Amino acid sequence: SIWSQNVLATFAFLLRDGDPKAVGFMTAAMGLSQLLVAFPSGFLADKYRRDTMLKVASLIGVAAVATTIIALHHSNYQYLVVALCVWGFHWSVAETSLSALFADSIPDGQRAHYFTSRSVLINVGNVAGPVVALIMFVALGDTWTIRNCSIVMIVGQIICLPPVFLLCFLRDDAMVDHD
């Protein structure tokens, strides 16, 4: 959430000379790519091993980071839209497989605790990201320019890499038989 909330919208807005439609189009492209991939990736996660799908998601995540950094380096809106579509693919493949693996790895009667903990951690991350971004902007002179937004977003991209790589280490072997 360092890069994907207010900073992303501001960056797109600045790149397109203050055109709010640019933010909407970018968001729509990302959401549509996520939607289009969700159904086939959910099907594949049920048909094949979820850990295999998470490895695929990890590869797509690395591609998403790379394409986003390229878009930021060139300050190019079209590249950014493509990068966000790749992020949509990543989130779709990762979330369908990760959610199913998470649920299937928790014994009956314990799901509420673990799902609540997961939700709390996600919310903490959603709060911490913008706080880190604001601290970075203060350190950069408290101006929201294309350059400063790029710097903050690149740092956010680099921070995304460890969780993307961690997807490769999750296994179906810990799944609990719920029959």
Secondary structure, 3 states (H helix, E strand, C coil): CCCCCHHHHHHHHHHCCCCHHHHHHHHHHHHHHHHHHHHHHHHHHHHCCHHHHHHHHHHHHHHHHHHHHHHHHHCCHHHHHHHHHHHHHHHHHHHHHHHHHHHHCCCCCCHHHHHHHHHHHHHHHHHHHHHHHHHHHHHCCCCCCHHHHHHHHHHHHHHHHHHHHHHHHCCHHHCCCCC
